[in-house]
Every structure is written in structure tokens, then in C-alpha cells.
Amino acid sequence: MSDLPDGIHLESVWLVEATYAPDAAETRAPFRAEHLRRCAELKDAGVYVEVGALADVSASVIILRAADEAAAVAIVRDDVYMRNGVWVKVRARPFGRVVRDGIDDS
């Protein structure tokens, strides 16, 4: 017996928060195009479900598919922002994504 309504299931994904360095609004500029290209590629590949930054440039939020927490963190750590100090901390948490059966909204 499930408490989920008919036609709905939960997809286990990861919510990753990547914290920006205090000066990120300035230091991200040379790396932004590469970062955004990679985000788009990972979305196209179905790895990233959603990705974007908070308006105050305090953190990026990434919802992604990965086998486990270590894999989720590794994917985000491989970003040009992390390699160049634009992001300074990455934290991943399990996330239950609500999905309608038969609808591909990834």
C-alpha cells in the first residue's frame, strides 16, 4: 500500500548546494561561459535535472542523478567554478523528486 496518488512516483535524486566564495560575483566572469555550457550539456545528458544560482550569488543549487552522495559531489566538484575557487564548498543531500508517471520532464 502506497500513500502516493495514482500516477505519481518519487525519483531519488541529489540536491547539491555549491557555496560561492565571497567575491564570486567578480571572479566567476572568466569561467562563466564554460560553466554554463557544461551545465547545459549535463542537463541534455539527463544528469542534471535542474541547475541555477540564487539571485544573491551565495550558492548554486543543482538537482542531479547520481549513484550515491560521493558521485553527486564528484560531478559538481569537476566544474570549472570549483576548480578555480568560485565555489568553495559542496554539500549533497538525498532529494525525493515528484514525478508524474508517463511524463518525461527531465
C-alpha positions as CSV (number, residue, x, y, z in Angstrom):
1,M,0.0,0.0,0.0
2,S,1.5,3.3,-1.1
3,D,0.4,6.8,0.2
4,L,1.3,8.2,-3.2
5,P,-1.6,9.2,-5.5
6,D,-2.1,7.1,-8.7
7,G,0.2,8.2,-11.5
8,I,2.8,9.8,-9.1
9,H,6.1,8.4,-8.0
10,L,9.2,9.8,-6.3
11,E,12.5,9.7,-8.1
12,S,15.6,9.5,-5.8
13,V,18.0,12.2,-6.8
14,W,20.5,14.5,-5.1
15,L,20.2,18.2,-4.2
16,V,23.6,19.7,-4.2
17,E,24.4,23.2,-2.9
18,A,27.6,24.7,-4.1
19,T,28.5,27.8,-2.0
20,Y,30.1,30.7,-3.7
21,A,33.3,32.5,-2.5
22,P,32.5,36.0,-1.1
23,D,34.0,37.6,-4.3
24,A,32.3,35.2,-6.7
25,A,30.2,37.9,-8.5
26,E,33.5,39.2,-9.8
27,T,35.7,36.1,-10.1
28,R,33.2,33.9,-11.9
29,A,33.2,36.1,-15.1
30,P,36.2,34.4,-16.9
31,F,34.7,30.9,-16.3
32,R,31.0,31.6,-16.7
33,A,30.6,30.6,-20.3
34,E,32.4,27.3,-19.8
35,H,30.4,26.6,-16.6
36,L,27.1,27.3,-18.3
37,R,28.0,25.2,-21.3
38,R,28.8,22.2,-19.0
39,C,25.5,22.7,-17.1
40,A,23.6,22.6,-20.4
41,E,25.4,19.5,-21.5
42,L,24.8,17.7,-18.3
43,K,21.1,18.7,-18.5
44,D,20.9,17.4,-22.1
45,A,22.5,14.1,-20.9
46,G,19.9,13.7,-18.2
47,V,22.5,14.0,-15.3
48,Y,21.3,17.5,-14.2
49,V,17.6,17.7,-13.6
50,E,17.8,21.4,-12.7
51,V,20.6,23.8,-12.1
52,G,20.8,27.5,-11.3
53,A,22.1,30.1,-8.9
54,L,20.5,32.0,-6.1
55,A,19.9,35.6,-7.0
56,D,22.2,36.9,-4.2
57,V,25.1,34.8,-5.6
58,S,25.5,32.9,-2.3
59,A,25.1,29.4,-3.8
60,S,24.2,27.4,-6.8
61,V,21.5,24.7,-6.4
62,I,21.8,21.5,-8.6
63,I,19.4,18.7,-8.6
64,L,21.1,15.7,-10.2
65,R,21.1,12.0,-10.8
66,A,24.0,10.0,-9.3
67,A,24.5,6.6,-7.8
68,D,25.4,8.0,-4.4
69,E,26.5,11.1,-2.4
70,A,30.1,10.7,-3.4
71,A,29.3,10.5,-7.1
72,A,27.0,13.5,-6.8
73,V,29.7,15.6,-5.1
74,A,32.3,14.4,-7.6
75,I,30.2,15.6,-10.6
76,V,29.9,19.0,-9.1
77,R,33.5,19.3,-7.9
78,D,34.6,18.7,-11.6
79,D,33.0,22.0,-12.6
80,V,35.3,24.9,-13.6
81,Y,33.8,27.0,-10.8
82,M,35.1,24.6,-8.2
83,R,38.5,24.1,-9.8
84,N,39.0,27.9,-9.8
85,G,37.7,28.9,-6.4
86,V,34.4,30.4,-7.5
87,W,32.7,27.7,-5.4
88,V,34.3,26.9,-2.1
89,K,32.0,24.2,-0.6
90,V,29.8,21.5,-2.0
91,R,27.1,19.7,0.0
92,A,24.8,16.9,-1.3
93,R,21.6,15.7,0.3
94,P,19.1,13.0,-0.9
95,F,16.1,14.5,-2.5
96,G,12.7,12.9,-3.5
97,R,11.6,14.4,-6.8
98,V,7.9,14.2,-7.5
99,V,7.3,12.8,-11.0
100,R,4.1,12.0,-12.9
101,D,4.1,8.6,-14.5
102,G,4.4,8.6,-18.2
103,I,5.6,12.3,-18.4
104,D,9.2,12.9,-19.3
105,D,10.0,16.3,-17.7
106,S,13.7,15.8,-17.2
